[in-house]
């Protein structure tokens, strides 16, 4: 007979998934001054810090 997941494990997974929903992957196109080609800067940031990340140069 297979073991069933304990109640505590389910609660921890629910907390982790709720915490993970506060993070966002942000992709920003950055133009190279030397060649003029675009490169992409990716970062995972907290949802409250997205505007700060996009405002950076």
N, C-alpha and C positions, 0 to 999 in steps of 0.2 A: 504494500500500500504506500502511495506517495505521501510525502509530508505536505501539509498545507502551510501557506504563508501565515506568519503570526500577525496578530493585530498591530503590534508595535512597528513592524516592518512596513505595513501599509500606511500608517500615519507618517512615518519618516519620508516615504516616497511622495506622499501628498504635499508635505511641507517643501520638499526639494523642487517639485514641479511648480508649485506656487511661487517659489523664489526665482526659478528660472524664467518665468514669464516677465520679470522685471528687466531682463537683459535683451539687447537688440544688436544685430550685426549691421554695421553701417559701412557703406562703400562710398568712397569719395574719389572723384576723378581729379587728378593733379597734373597740370601741364608742365613739362620739362622746359626750363628756360633755354637750355642748350640746343635741343633738337626740335622742340615744339610738339613732340609726341605726348600723348596722354598716358599716364600710368594710373593704377588704381590702388588706393590705400584702404585696406580693410581693417576693421577693429570691432571687437565686441565691447560695447559700452552699456552702462546702466541707462535706462530709458530717460532719466532726468538729465543726463549729460550729453544727449545727442546734439543739441544746438551748440554746445561748447565745442564739441569735436568738429562739427561742420564749419564753425567760425575760425578755426585754426588755419594758419597759413603754412 
